[in-house]
Amino acid sequence: MSGFSNRPKILKGAFVEYGISFPPLIVPFQFNPESISRDRSNTFSVPGKPKKARDLYKFHQKKDNLSILRREQDVKFGSETISFDIRLDATDKLDEGDPITQQFGIAPQLSTLELMMYPKTDSLALLELVGLTEGYTFTGEEKPPMVLFVWGRKKVLPVNLTSIKVKEEEFSTDLNPIRATISVSLTVIEGPSAPYQYSKGMKEAMSALNLANLPEVANVIVPL
């Protein structure tokens, strides 16, 4: 028995199609990203005026009450964007003798990821090709499927995949990709959907835990 049998299992991130249809689009990350970049920006402006830095500066100069200023200045809220790299590598499965990997390398995972940016109705052509259309229905949506970015138990975010950049790095004798790095960019779909509200609720719960640091406020000088 391995001396590491009690080692906790690491959760895998994934992209999962929301409202799964056939063929299902699910891509568990073979390797979790080493880093994730998240970005959010808000734009502030003078009410009813173009967004000019000088106008906003003058507007601020006239407001000595910050509570009133907060209510009166206009704010345009930007959506959160997320970007990271996904690495696919067929080496382990090739060593294990996996028949699908031996024949196709990482092409099945890579193709599934790329199909998340295609209209779902395009899948009909594939089903017709292999004779599996009987018994399946399609919504007729000529837009990409909705995708959930699953990152642990506290983050299940509905996202739009805005870009996917694929770098295939090694190939089999049949020219199937064996290794690849995929750079993905996402925009979080913020709204009343259940997945987003769950993730937002978990963020608020984590913020509440920060109240444990209130005693540290004694070491902070706050001018009032």
C-alpha positions as CSV (number, residue, x, y, z in Angstrom):
1,M,0.0,0.0,0.0
2,S,1.2,3.5,-0.9
3,G,2.3,5.7,1.9
4,F,0.3,8.5,0.4
5,S,-3.1,6.7,0.6
6,N,-4.5,9.4,2.9
7,R,-3.5,12.2,0.6
8,P,-6.6,14.4,-0.2
9,K,-7.9,14.1,-3.7
10,I,-7.5,17.3,-5.8
11,L,-10.6,18.5,-7.5
12,K,-10.5,19.0,-11.2
13,G,-11.7,22.2,-13.0
14,A,-13.9,21.7,-16.0
15,F,-16.0,23.2,-18.7
16,V,-19.5,21.7,-18.8
17,E,-22.3,22.5,-21.2
18,Y,-25.4,23.9,-19.5
19,G,-28.5,21.9,-20.5
20,I,-26.5,19.0,-21.9
21,S,-27.7,17.6,-25.3
22,F,-26.1,15.1,-27.6
23,P,-23.3,14.9,-28.1
24,P,-22.5,16.2,-24.6
25,L,-19.8,18.9,-24.3
26,I,-17.8,18.2,-21.2
27,V,-14.1,18.9,-20.8
28,P,-12.6,18.0,-17.3
29,F,-9.2,19.7,-17.1
30,Q,-6.5,17.0,-17.3
31,F,-4.2,19.4,-15.4
32,N,-5.6,22.3,-13.4
33,P,-4.2,25.7,-14.6
34,E,-1.1,26.8,-12.7
35,S,-2.5,30.4,-12.7
36,I,-5.8,32.2,-13.4
37,S,-6.1,35.9,-14.3
38,R,-9.4,37.6,-13.4
39,D,-10.2,41.2,-14.4
40,R,-13.0,43.6,-13.6
41,S,-13.3,47.3,-14.3
42,N,-15.8,49.9,-13.5
43,T,-16.1,53.3,-15.4
44,F,-17.1,56.4,-13.5
45,S,-18.4,59.6,-15.2
46,V,-20.3,62.8,-14.5
47,P,-24.1,62.4,-14.8
48,G,-25.3,63.2,-18.3
49,K,-21.9,64.2,-19.7
50,P,-19.3,62.5,-21.9
51,K,-16.7,60.4,-20.1
52,K,-13.9,62.9,-19.9
53,A,-11.4,62.7,-17.1
54,R,-11.3,66.5,-16.7
55,D,-15.1,66.7,-16.2
56,L,-15.0,64.0,-13.6
57,Y,-12.1,65.7,-11.8
58,K,-14.1,69.0,-11.7
59,F,-17.2,67.2,-10.5
60,H,-15.2,65.6,-7.6
61,Q,-13.8,69.0,-6.6
62,K,-17.3,70.2,-5.9
63,K,-18.3,67.3,-3.6
64,D,-17.1,67.3,0.0
65,N,-19.6,64.6,1.1
66,L,-18.5,61.2,-0.1
67,S,-21.8,59.6,0.5
68,I,-23.5,62.1,-1.8
69,L,-20.8,61.7,-4.4
70,R,-21.3,58.0,-4.4
71,R,-25.0,58.5,-5.2
72,E,-24.6,61.1,-7.8
73,Q,-21.7,59.9,-10.0
74,D,-22.6,57.5,-12.8
75,V,-21.0,54.1,-12.8
76,K,-20.9,51.6,-15.7
77,F,-20.2,48.2,-14.3
78,G,-18.0,45.9,-16.4
79,S,-18.3,42.1,-16.5
80,E,-15.6,39.9,-15.0
81,T,-13.2,38.4,-17.5
82,I,-11.2,35.3,-16.8
83,S,-8.2,33.9,-18.7
84,F,-5.9,30.9,-18.2
85,D,-4.1,28.1,-20.1
86,I,-5.2,24.5,-20.3
87,R,-2.6,21.8,-21.0
88,L,-3.5,18.5,-22.7
89,D,-1.0,15.7,-22.8
90,A,-1.6,12.1,-24.1
91,T,1.7,10.6,-22.7
92,D,0.2,8.8,-19.7
93,K,-2.7,7.3,-21.5
94,L,-0.4,6.2,-24.3
95,D,1.8,4.4,-21.8
96,E,-1.3,2.8,-20.4
97,G,-2.3,1.5,-23.8
98,D,-5.6,3.4,-24.0
99,P,-7.0,2.5,-27.5
100,I,-8.8,5.8,-28.1
101,T,-5.7,7.8,-27.2
102,Q,-3.4,5.5,-29.3
103,Q,-5.6,6.2,-32.4
104,F,-6.5,9.9,-31.9
105,G,-4.2,11.4,-29.3
106,I,-5.8,14.4,-27.5
107,A,-8.1,15.2,-30.5
108,P,-11.3,14.1,-28.7
109,Q,-10.8,16.6,-25.8
110,L,-9.5,19.3,-28.0
111,S,-12.4,19.0,-30.5
112,T,-14.9,19.1,-27.7
113,L,-13.4,22.3,-26.3
114,E,-13.4,23.9,-29.8
115,L,-17.1,22.9,-30.4
116,M,-18.1,25.0,-27.4
117,M,-17.6,28.0,-29.7
118,Y,-19.7,26.6,-32.5
119,P,-23.5,26.8,-33.0
120,K,-25.0,23.7,-31.4
121,T,-27.0,22.9,-34.5
122,D,-23.8,22.2,-36.3
123,S,-23.7,18.9,-34.4
124,L,-26.5,17.6,-36.6
125,A,-24.0,17.1,-39.4
126,L,-21.9,14.8,-37.3
127,L,-24.8,12.7,-36.2
128,E,-26.0,12.3,-39.8
129,L,-22.5,11.2,-40.7
130,V,-22.5,8.4,-38.2
131,G,-26.3,7.6,-38.6
132,L,-27.4,8.6,-35.1
133,T,-30.0,11.3,-35.8
134,E,-33.0,9.1,-35.2
135,G,-34.5,9.8,-31.8
136,Y,-32.6,13.0,-31.1
137,T,-34.1,16.5,-31.2
138,F,-32.4,19.9,-31.6
139,T,-33.4,23.3,-30.3
140,G,-32.6,25.1,-33.6
141,E,-30.4,27.6,-31.8
142,E,-27.9,29.0,-34.1
143,K,-25.7,30.2,-31.3
144,P,-22.9,28.5,-29.2
145,P,-24.0,26.4,-26.2
146,M,-24.1,27.9,-22.7
147,V,-21.1,26.8,-20.8
148,L,-20.3,26.5,-17.1
149,F,-16.8,27.1,-15.8
150,V,-16.6,24.8,-12.8
151,W,-13.7,25.6,-10.4
152,G,-14.1,23.7,-7.1
153,R,-17.2,23.6,-4.9
154,K,-17.5,27.3,-4.5
155,K,-17.3,28.5,-8.1
156,V,-19.7,27.4,-10.8
157,L,-19.9,30.3,-13.3
158,P,-21.9,30.7,-16.5
159,V,-19.6,32.1,-19.1
160,N,-19.2,33.1,-22.7
161,L,-16.1,31.7,-24.3
162,T,-14.7,34.8,-26.0
163,S,-11.6,33.3,-27.4
164,I,-9.7,30.0,-27.7
165,K,-6.1,29.9,-28.9
166,V,-4.6,26.5,-29.5
167,K,-0.9,25.6,-29.7
168,E,-0.4,22.0,-30.8
169,E,3.0,21.0,-29.8
170,E,3.6,17.3,-30.8
171,F,2.0,14.9,-33.2
172,S,1.6,11.1,-33.7
173,T,2.6,9.4,-36.9
174,D,-1.0,10.0,-38.1
175,L,-0.5,13.7,-37.3
176,N,-3.0,13.6,-34.4
177,P,-2.0,16.0,-31.7
178,I,-0.4,14.5,-28.6
179,R,0.3,17.7,-26.6
180,A,-1.3,21.1,-26.7
181,T,-1.7,24.3,-24.8
182,I,-5.0,26.1,-25.1
183,S,-5.3,29.7,-24.0
184,V,-8.9,30.5,-23.1
185,S,-10.7,33.8,-22.4
186,L,-14.1,33.9,-20.7
187,T,-16.6,36.6,-19.8
188,V,-18.8,35.8,-16.8
189,I,-22.5,36.0,-17.4
190,E,-23.7,37.9,-14.3
191,G,-27.4,37.8,-13.5
192,P,-30.2,35.9,-11.8
193,S,-29.2,32.5,-13.1
194,A,-28.9,29.8,-10.4
195,P,-25.2,29.0,-11.1
196,Y,-24.1,32.7,-10.9
197,Q,-26.2,33.4,-7.8
198,Y,-24.7,30.3,-6.1
199,S,-21.2,31.5,-6.9
200,K,-22.0,35.0,-5.8
201,G,-23.5,33.7,-2.5
202,M,-20.3,31.7,-1.9
203,K,-18.2,34.9,-2.5
204,E,-20.3,36.8,0.0
205,A,-20.0,33.9,2.5
206,M,-16.2,34.1,2.1
207,S,-16.3,37.8,2.7
208,A,-18.3,37.3,5.9
209,L,-15.5,35.1,7.2
210,N,-13.2,38.1,6.8
211,L,-15.0,39.6,9.9
212,A,-12.6,37.5,11.9
213,N,-9.9,40.0,11.0
214,L,-11.8,42.9,12.6
215,P,-9.4,43.0,15.6
216,E,-6.7,44.1,13.2
217,V,-8.6,47.3,12.5
218,A,-7.1,48.6,15.8
219,N,-3.7,48.7,14.0
220,V,-5.1,50.8,11.0
221,I,-5.4,54.6,11.1
222,V,-8.6,55.7,9.5
223,P,-9.2,59.5,9.3
224,L,-12.8,60.4,9.9
